């Protein structure tokens, strides 16, 4: 009833009395109707539309009330009588105020709301920017870790830790990177214990191809730990001694995907030699390769007790 009354009375204007500024009276529907007409008549034409908005704003309970009103309207959880009762209680906030006072109050509340909305928007934008920066730092840290650039990866995680929402993730990243760095140092220190006992690079003929590049590699474990993987990189040079190609080989590889029949760890003191006349062959023809000019280097290992076999 109040809502309909406001809609009707805000459409018309009537003559007012001569006893000072008219004030809004929220004591009854009739007084709301009468005083609204009086106030509208006293206000400049340019303020009347804004005054109507102010009445609706306060009738619905201001910012919080509007959200609740719209929510109940969408869900149908509030009856018409209940809505009327709520509006009657809400509009008492401007009871006894003149039109100018109501407008001043409305403008102040509207400005507060605008500032609040701008702050909320700025906060959302800042949070979004932080999420994007955190994701970027995390991805960069992972790439650095995968390429064994541990100090650079740690720096990315330290920068992440500056964001409260990413502190746990940054802490986990620092711990995993530190652990990986320790494990890598351990492997690099042990690599010197792996001796390449045979290395031969030449062209050979197979049943299907002629003059293809091929290598033979044998290794020995001179250390005191068993190995599930030994990775050797071979670098091929041209006639000028410049490296033009590289290929990775695994003389030792213990894996459930290894079906070669030789799926055993390389124990301390043991050697791993290729069978006579057996070679690793390359897919590339390496037409610029100077036959015989190649070097081999152990670049990675994996301990049997590392749990990654």
C-alpha positions in Angstrom: 0.0 0.0 0.0 2.8 2.4 0.9 4.7 1.5 -2.3 1.6 2.2 -4.4 0.8 5.4 -2.5 4.3 6.7 -3.2 4.1 5.9 -6.9 0.7 7.8 -7.1 1.5 10.8 -5.0 4.9 11.4 -6.6 3.1 11.9 -9.9 1.1 14.9 -8.9 1.7 18.1 -7.0 -0.8 20.1 -4.9 -0.9 23.5 -3.2 0.7 23.6 0.3 -0.1 25.5 3.4 1.6 28.7 4.6 3.0 27.6 7.9 6.7 27.1 7.2 8.5 24.3 5.3 6.5 21.2 4.9 7.9 18.1 6.7 7.4 14.5 5.9 5.0 12.6 8.1 5.3 8.8 8.1 2.7 8.3 10.8 0.1 6.9 8.3 -0.6 6.2 4.7 -2.8 9.3 4.5 -0.2 11.6 6.1 2.5 10.2 3.8 0.3 11.0 0.9 -0.5 14.5 2.0 3.0 15.6 3.1 4.6 14.1 0.0 2.3 16.3 -2.1 3.1 19.3 0.0 6.9 18.8 -0.2 6.8 18.2 -4.0 5.0 21.5 -4.5 7.6 23.4 -2.5 10.6 21.8 -4.3 12.1 23.3 -7.5 11.1 21.3 -10.6 14.7 20.1 -11.0 14.7 18.4 -7.6 11.4 16.6 -7.8 12.5 13.5 -9.6 15.5 13.1 -7.3 13.1 13.5 -4.3 10.9 10.7 -5.7 14.0 8.5 -5.9 14.9 9.4 -2.3 11.5 8.4 -1.1 11.7 5.0 -2.8 15.2 4.6 -1.6 14.3 5.0 2.1 11.0 3.2 1.8 13.0 0.1 0.7 15.4 0.5 3.6 18.4 2.1 1.8 21.2 0.1 0.3 20.8 -3.0 2.5 17.1 -2.9 2.3 17.0 -2.7 -1.5 19.2 -5.8 -1.8 16.9 -7.7 0.6 13.8 -6.4 -1.1 14.9 -7.5 -4.5 16.0 -10.8 -3.2 12.7 -11.5 -1.6 10.9 -10.4 -4.7 12.9 -12.8 -6.8 12.4 -15.8 -4.5 8.8 -14.9 -3.5 9.6 -15.5 0.2 7.9 -12.3 1.4 4.2 -11.6 1.3 2.8 -8.2 0.2 1.6 -7.4 3.7 5.1 -8.1 5.1 6.6 -5.9 2.4 4.3 -3.1 3.3 5.1 -3.4 7.0 8.8 -3.3 6.2 8.4 -0.2 4.0 6.5 1.5 6.8 9.3 0.8 9.2 12.0 1.8 6.8 10.5 5.1 5.8 10.4 6.3 9.4 14.1 7.2 8.8 13.0 10.4 7.1 10.0 11.2 9.4 9.9 14.9 10.3 12.4 16.0 7.7 11.8 18.7 5.2 12.2 18.1 1.5 15.6 19.8 1.5 16.7 17.8 4.5 15.5 14.5 2.8 17.4 15.4 -0.4 20.6 16.4 1.6 20.4 13.1 3.5 19.8 11.1 0.3 22.7 12.9 -1.5 25.0 12.1 1.4 24.0 8.5 1.5 24.3 8.3 -2.2 27.9 9.7 -2.1 28.8 7.2 0.7 27.4 4.4 -1.4 29.3 5.6 -4.5 32.6 5.7 -2.5 31.8 2.3 -1.0 31.1 0.8 -4.5 34.3 2.4 -5.9 36.3 0.9 -3.0 34.8 -2.5 -3.6 35.5 -2.3 -7.3 39.1 -1.2 -6.6 39.5 -4.1 -4.1 38.1 -6.6 -6.7 40.5 -5.3 -9.3 43.4 -5.5 -6.9 42.5 -9.0 -5.9 42.3 -10.0 -9.5 45.7 -8.4 -10.3 47.1 -10.3 -7.3 45.7 -13.6 -8.5 47.1 -13.0 -11.9 50.6 -12.1 -10.5 50.6 -15.1 -8.2 49.7 -17.4 -11.1 52.4 -15.9 -13.2 55.0 -16.2 -10.5 54.0 -19.8 -9.8 54.3 -20.8 -13.5 57.6 -19.1 -13.8 58.9 -20.8 -10.7 57.9 -24.2 -12.0 59.6 -23.6 -15.3 62.8 -22.5 -13.5 62.6 -25.5 -11.3 62.2 -27.9 -14.2 65.4 -26.4 -15.8 67.3 -26.7 -12.5 67.5 -23.0 -11.9 66.9 -23.3 -8.2 67.9 -19.9 -6.9 65.8 -18.2 -9.5 62.8 -20.4 -8.7 63.3 -19.7 -5.0 63.2 -15.9 -5.7 59.9 -16.3 -7.5 58.4 -18.2 -4.5 59.8 -15.5 -2.1 58.0 -12.9 -4.1 54.8 -15.0 -3.9 55.1 -15.1 -0.2 54.5 -11.3 0.0 50.8 -12.0 -0.9 48.9 -13.3 2.2 46.6 -15.4 0.0 49.6 -17.3 -1.5 51.8 -17.7 1.6 51.0 -21.4 2.0 51.6 -22.1 -1.7 54.8 -20.1 -1.6 56.0 -22.0 1.5 55.3 -25.3 -0.1 57.1 -24.2 -3.3 60.2 -23.1 -1.3 60.3 -26.4 0.5 60.0 -28.5 -2.7 62.6 -26.3 -4.5 65.0 -26.6 -1.6 64.5 -30.3 -1.5 65.0 -30.6 -5.3 68.2 -28.4 -5.1 69.6 -30.7 -2.4 68.8 -33.8 -4.4 70.3 -32.3 -7.6 73.5 -31.4 -5.8 73.7 -34.9 -4.4 73.4 -36.3 -8.0 75.9 -33.9 -9.5 78.4 -34.8 -6.8 78.0 -38.5 -7.6 78.1 -38.2 -11.4 81.9 -38.0 -11.2 81.7 -41.6 -9.9 80.3 -42.8 -13.3 83.0 -43.6 -15.8 82.3 -44.0 -19.5 84.5 -47.0 -20.2 83.7 -47.3 -23.9 82.5 -44.7 -26.4 82.5 -45.2 -30.1 80.7 -43.0 -32.8 80.6 -44.1 -36.4 78.4 -44.8 -39.3 77.0 -48.3 -39.8 74.8 -50.3 -42.1 71.6 -51.9 -40.9 69.1 -54.2 -42.6 67.0 -51.2 -43.8 69.5 -48.3 -43.9 73.1 -47.5 -45.0 75.7 -45.3 -43.4 73.5 -44.2 -40.4 75.1 -42.5 -37.4 75.5 -44.8 -34.4 77.2 -45.0 -31.0 78.3 -47.5 -28.5 78.4 -46.6 -24.8 79.5 -48.6 -21.8 79.6 -47.3 -18.2 81.0 -48.2 -14.8 79.7 -47.3 -11.3 82.7 -46.5 -9.2 80.7 -45.1 -6.3 78.9 -46.8 -3.4 75.3 -46.4 -4.4 73.1 -48.4 -6.8 71.7 -46.5 -9.8 68.4 -47.0 -11.7 69.2 -44.5 -14.4 72.3 -43.2 -16.1 71.7 -40.6 -18.9 74.5 -39.9 -21.4 74.4 -37.0 -23.9 76.4 -37.4 -27.1 77.5 -34.2 -28.9 78.3 -34.6 -32.6 80.7 -32.2 -34.4 81.2 -31.2 -38.0 84.6 -31.0 -39.8 85.3 -27.7 -38.2 84.8 -29.1 -34.7 81.5 -27.3 -34.1 78.7 -29.1 -32.3 75.8 -29.6 -34.7 73.6 -32.1 -32.9 73.1 -33.9 -29.6 71.2 -37.0 -28.6 70.4 -38.6 -25.2 71.0 -42.2 -24.4 70.3 -44.4 -21.3 72.8 -47.2 -20.9 71.0 -47.8 -17.5 67.3 -47.4 -17.2 65.2 -49.3 -14.7 61.5 -48.7 -15.6 58.3 -50.6 -16.0 58.3 -49.2 -19.5 61.6 -50.8 -20.4 61.0 -54.0 -22.3 64.5 -54.6 -23.5 65.1 -57.4 -21.0 68.0 -55.6 -19.3 66.0 -53.8 -16.6 68.5 -54.0 -13.7 70.1 -51.3 -11.5 73.8 -50.6 -11.9 75.3 -51.6 -8.6 78.4 -50.2 -7.0 81.5 -51.4 -8.8 79.5 -52.9 -11.7 79.8 -52.2 -15.4 77.2 -52.0 -18.1 78.5 -52.9 -21.5 76.7 -53.3 -24.8 76.7 -56.6 -26.6 79.2 -57.1 -29.4 78.3 -55.4 -32.6 75.3 -53.6 -30.9 74.8 -49.9 -31.4 72.4 -47.1 -30.5 71.3 -45.6 -33.9 70.1 -42.1 -34.8 67.1 -41.2 -36.8 68.9 -38.2 -38.2 71.2 -38.7 -41.2 73.6 -36.0 -39.9 75.0 -35.3 -43.3 77.4 -32.6 -42.0 78.7 -34.8 -39.2 82.4 -35.6 -39.4 82.4 -39.4 -38.7 84.1 -40.2 -35.4 84.0 -36.6 -34.1 81.7 -36.8 -31.0 81.9 -36.5 -27.3 79.9 -38.2 -24.5 79.0 -36.9 -21.1 77.0 -38.3 -18.2 74.4 -35.6 -17.5 71.9 -37.2 -15.1 71.5 -40.2 -12.8 68.9 -41.6 -10.5 69.6 -43.5 -7.3 67.9 -46.8 -6.8 66.7 -45.7 -3.4 65.2 -42.4 -4.6 61.8 -44.1 -5.1 61.4 -42.9 -8.7 62.5 -46.0 -10.6 
